[in-house]
Amino acid sequence: MSSSLGECRRVMRFYWFSWAFTFVTLASILITSFMGMGLHFSRPFWIGMLAVSTVLMMIASEAFLAFTDLAEISGLGGVRDNTAPFYDSWIRRFRLAAAGAIITTAFLVLLMMAVGTDWEHRRGTLRDDKVVGHTHGVMNPAGPVPADVRVVDRV
């Protein structure tokens, strides 16, 4: 293992975890969404996971922007020449990581709003209400409707 790879793993450990946590959350949401009504019944859990992922990506984007500013101010390791390849490659990497984290944060916020919207009830496709007394979703407080009583649904 090269020294730069080991240094990257050591310094960027938290940010690698942030990206991995976000990827696992998105992959799990995708798998759950293909399992019938999986997202409907576990919606609060997924909103919480997306919120955690969003906060982690916000922290990562702020840190990469701070790394970019710090590298530009200090010259990154004493290299004050902006045309030096070492300086240029690190600045580009930090800027790319910051852009990716910002775009991912925006996507996660939009996905959190989409998952939080109760699309099944809005479209009327959710069929978990009980039919009682020939009226859909309305419970009769007096008990079951006797057979000789005619129930008329009114809108």
N, C-alpha and C positions, 0 to 999 in steps of 0.2 A: 504494500500500500504506500502510495507516495505521500510525502509530507503535506502537500496541498489538499489532498483528499481527506486525510486525517484531520487537518485543521478545519476543513469545511464541515465535516461531520461533528466536530466538537463545538464549533461556534454556532452552527445553524441547526443544532439538534432540536430545539423547541419549534423551529419553523418547519422542519421536516415532519415533526409530529403533527403540526397544524394541518399541513397538506394531507397527510395520511388519514387523519381523523375526518377531514372533510370528504375525501375520496370514499372512505368506508361508509360514511353517512349517506352520500349520494347513491352509491351502489346498493345499499340496503333499501333505500326509498324506491329505487327503480325495481328491485326484485319484489318488494312488498306491493307495489302498485299493480303488478301483473298477477297478483294472487286474489282476484275477485274484489272483495270489499275490504282488503287489508288496510288501506290508508284511511278509510272512513272510521274504522273502529280503533285505530291507534293514532289518530290525528294529534292529540296533545303530546304524545311521546315524540313524534317526528318534528313538531314545531319546536320542542325543547332541544332536540339534537341539532336542528338547523340554526337555532339561536346560538348555541355553543359554537358551532362551526363558523357562524358569521362573526362572532366576537374574536375568535382565534384568527380569522383572516384579517380583521381590522387591526389587530395587534401586529400581525406580520406585515401588512402594508405600511403601517406607521414605522416599523423598525427598518424595513428596507429603504424607505424614504430617508430615514435618519442616517442609515449607512451611506447612502448616496451623498447626502449633505456633508457628512463627516469626511468621506473620502475626497470630496472636492475641496474642502477647507484645509485638511491636513496634508493632502498630496499622497495619501495612502502609503505609508511606510517610508516617508522621506522623499519620495519621487515627486518633485514639484513641477516637472515638465508635463503638461497636459497631452503632449504628443507621444509620450512613452507608451509602448504596447501593454506593459503591466498595468499602468493606470487606466488605460482605455478599456481593457478587457474587464477589469473589476467594476468600473463604473457602469458599463453596459450590462453586466450581470445583475447588479443591484437594481438598475432601472427596469430591466426585464422582469425581475422578481416582484418589484413594487407594482408594475403594471398588471401582472398576472394576479396578484393578491387583490388589487382594487377591482378588477373585472370580476373576479370570483366573489368578492363581497357583494357587489351589485347583483350578481346572479342569485346568490343565496337569499338576499332580501326579497327579490321578486318571487323566488321559489317558496319562501316562507309565507308570503301573502297568498300565493296560489294554493298551497297545501292548507292554509288556514280557512280558506273559503269553503263553505259547505255546498259544493257543487251538486251533490246528490239531492239535497232538499230543494235547491233552486230549480233543478230540472224536473223534480217530481219522480225520479227514478229509484229512490230509496224505498224499499218495501219491508221495513221492519216494524211498521205500526200493526197493531192487532185489530182485527175486524170483530166488533162486538155488537150484537143486536142489529145487524144489517146496516150499521153505519160505520164507515171506515175511520178508525182512529179515535172514536168517541166512546168512552166507557160509560155504561149505565150505572149510576150509583145505587139503584134499587136492585141490582142483580140482573140475571138474564131476563130477556124479554119473553113473556109467556107466548105460547104458540098461537093463541087466539087474538093477539094484538098485532095490528099491522103497523110497521114502521115505515115512514116515508122519509126519504132523504131529501132535504131542502138545501138549496144553495143560497 
